[in-house]
Amino acid sequence: MSEERLRFARDLHDLLGQNLAVVVLKSELVARELPPAVSADLRHEVMDVASVARQSLNDVREAAAGYRQPGLGAELASSRAALRAAGIGLAVQDDLDGLPGVQEGVLAWAVREGVTNVVKHSQGTRCVVRLKREQDRAVMIVEDNGIGGARTGAGSGLKGIEERVSRVGGTFSAGPASTGQGFRLVVAVPLLET
C-alpha cells in the first residue's frame, strides 16, 4: 500500500507538476509582454493566473513529498482570491479559535473543495463560509446562492472530503442550501482533548 502511495505521489509530481510549471512560466511571459496600453484590471488578472499556478505548483510538490497539511487561514485566503477572480463575493464567519492539526487539515481541505465547487458549478454571486464550535465539534459550512439542487451526484472532490471526514470520526453532508436556493456543504469534526 505504501509503495502504491509513493508511486502515485511521484506520478502526481511528474505529470501535474510539469504542466503547472509551464503554466507559471507562460503566464509570467504573457504578463511581461503585455502592451503598455493594456488595462490595469487585465494586467492584474494575468498576474493572478501566474500567482495561483505558482501556489498550485508548490501545493503539488508538498503533497507529493507528503508534507502538505493545509491550514484554514491559507485556504480562506486562496478562496477569497479564487472567488474574486470568478466575480463571486465571499463572507467569512470564523468563530473557531485554533484546532488540532488533523481537524484543521480536514476542514481546510473541505473549504478548498467547497469553494472550488462554488467557482466551478454554482453560477452564483455570493458564497458564505462559516466556521464554528458546536459542543464537542468544529463545524464548517460553505453555502452559495447559485443553482443548488440542479447539481446531481457527488464528484470525486466531495467523495474525497467525505472520506477524510469519516477517517477522523466526523460527519459530512452536501445538498440544497437552507435558503432553498444554492448549495450547502457541511462538515463537522470532533474536537480532540489535547
Buried (B, 14 or more C-beta within 10 A) or exposed (E): EEEEEEEEBEEBBEEBBEBBBEBBEEBBEEBEEEEEEEEEEEEEEBBBBBBBBBBBBBBBBBBBEEEBBBBBEBBBEBBBBBBEBBEBEBEBEEEBEEBBEBBBBBBBBBBBBBBBBBBEBBBBEBBBBBBBEEEEBBBBBBBBBBBBEEBEEBBEBBBBBBEBBEEBEBBBEBEBBEEEBBBBBBBBBBBEEE
